[in-house]
Amino acid sequence: MRFVLPCASPQRRAQVEQLLQGRNLPVTLLDGQSHVALAACDAVLIASGTATLEALLYKRPMVVAYRLAPLTFWILKRMVKSPYVSLPNLLAQRLLVPELLQDDATPEVLARTLLPLIDDGQAQTAGFDAIHRILRRDASNQAADAVLSLLGQSSSL
């Protein structure tokens, strides 16, 4: 098993190299090139955000993880009414990809959730195919409706 990690900047790469120093882990660092990393992976551990949409478009099984400052999480939890935080789940309107947030995003839980997807992520990729078909039909309005739904409003489009 090998790991691929795209680094957003030279500064981030230096930080990661320092963390990896002396650990002899099978990690390949890329300068940017997130698309190359996604294309090379069998499964993806990814932070919540637009990168999840990229992974969905590459049809890569994924586990979404995110940790916020406790106060920020507390505030957002009361403001956001959606049961999902990741774009694939928001678009699917169901739990398609695992979301591990805050205290659930531990190394043990992340590994336990991601490992099965390396060998068999077909259920997720079938869901991704359905989202691809939906997005091709009316992409702009679908995206707007998903955002408005998240904000608790209805579309007037």
Long-range contacts (C-beta under 8 A, 24 or more apart in sequence): 1-26, 1-118, 2-26, 2-27, 2-28, 3-27, 3-28, 4-28, 4-30, 4-37, 4-40, 4-41, 5-29, 5-30, 5-37, 6-30, 6-31, 6-32, 6-33, 6-34, 6-36, 6-37, 7-31, 7-32, 8-32, 42-117, 42-118, 42-121, 43-114, 43-117, 43-118, 43-121, 45-110, 45-114, 48-85, 48-86, 48-99, 48-101, 49-87, 50-87, 52-86, 52-87, 52-88, 52-97, 53-87, 53-88, 55-88, 56-87, 56-88, 56-91, 56-128, 56-131, 57-132, 59-125, 59-128, 59-129, 60-121, 61-97, 61-117, 61-118, 61-121, 61-124, 61-125, 62-88, 62-97, 62-117, 62-124, 63-97, 63-98, 63-100, 63-110, 63-113, 63-114, 63-117, 64-88, 64-89, 64-97, 64-98, 64-99, 64-100, 65-99, 65-100, 65-101, 65-105, 65-110, 66-99, 66-100, 66-101, 66-102, 66-105, 67-101, 67-102, 67-105, 68-102, 70-102, 73-101, 73-102, 80-150, 81-150, 81-152, 82-149, 82-150, 87-146, 88-127, 88-128, 88-131, 90-146, 90-149, 90-150, 91-131, 91-134, 91-135, 91-142, 91-146, 92-127, 92-130, 92-131, 96-124, 96-127, 96-128, 96-131, 97-124
